[in-house]
Amino acid sequence: MPPPAIGRSPEDPPQAVGETNAAAEYLNTLYRPDDRLAIVAVGRYGEKPKVEQRVVMARAATRPGYQRFLRHLNATGHDIFVSMNPIRPDTRSREKADVLEVRRLQLDLDKKGPDSLRKVLADVNAGRLPGPAAVIRSSRRNYQVIWHATPSAWTPDAAEDAMRRLAGHYGGDSSVSDVTRVMRLPGFRNKKPERDDAPVVWTPHNGGPVRPELFAHLPPPEKAPPVRREKTDATRRELSQSDRDWAYVKDQLRRGTQPQRLVAHLEQTRQDKHNPRDYAERTVRKARAALGLTQTRAVPAR
């Protein structure tokens, strides 16, 4: 990280926990003290977001000194996020294989937030959906719903399938359906320019651990129809974004661009990756090796 450089009524959650001590209360409520969590800070103070990650014990993240540090980051233009699931003790990265076990499911409601949340809570009240552990209001009209999971009952693939079903049925963001996801940590301000510095608050709903069969009735997510392409004598494979990144990095290295700048660029532009920083560093290192450049440790390895 850079140095100290729901409510049950969607519009106005009456029982939401505000900013004072909210982060520590949230962490103490949802996590075990010895959980290793990824705390991610996204700096909004420049032209492009800057992402930094630390892996810390939940008990350490709740201490007053660490909370002061996070509040300082937030006050100086950083958004603060926390991983939904704990990280294994032998790693500091956040790939799928690094997740210790599935402890939580999430649903991000960012399109028609209040309407979608009403539908979720109506189905909870009617017994069609298990009660969540918490609901977070991440901005004025955006919400996140969190369920506790029974770890022994879930594989990562099963959890991601359930989260895609939830997103498809309730109008959520289907891209927020991976077990490595970080979500906003309550108690701070939303620093996205279009979010008006809205406070991130949460409401405990006290739902217990859930099992896969409680979501099996939800329809599977719709698959995008296949794209038809005209056949030609010289059919070429469509380049992926990673292919384009590779070509761009090699071209820029040939032009003399500093590796650190390329790492920062890839990290900012490839937020679709589970670990943007690791992806950026590996791409630049491999491109330098492919070009036969000197192996100076200008790009730090993690």
Sequence and secondary structure as in RCSB ss.txt:
>XXXX:A:sequence
MPPPAIGRSPEDPPQAVGETNAAAEYLNTLYRPDDRLAIVAVGRYGEKPKVEQRVVMARAATRPGYQRFLRHLNA
TGHDIFVSMNPIRPDTRSREKADVLEVRRLQLDLDKKGPDSLRKVLADVNAGRLPGPAAVIRSSRRNYQVIWHAT
PSAWTPDAAEDAMRRLAGHYGGDSSVSDVTRVMRLPGFRNKKPERDDAPVVWTPHNGGPVRPELFAHLPPPEKAP
PVRREKTDATRRELSQSDRDWAYVKDQLRRGTQPQRLVAHLEQTRQDKHNPRDYAERTVRKARAALGLTQTRAVP
AR
>XXXX:A:secstr
      TTSTTS TT B STTHHHHHHHHHS TT EEEEEEEE SSSS EEEEEEEEHHHHTSHHHHHHHHHHHH
TTEEEEEESS B TT  S SGGGB    EEEEEE SSHHHHHHHHHHHHHTTSS   SEEEEEETTEEEEEEEB 
GGG  HHHHHHHHHHHHHHHT  TTS  TT EEE TTSB  SGGGTT B EEEE     B GGGGTTS       
       TT      HHHHHHHHHHHHHHTT  HHHHHHHHHHH TTSSSHHHHHHHHHHHHHHHTT    TTS 
  
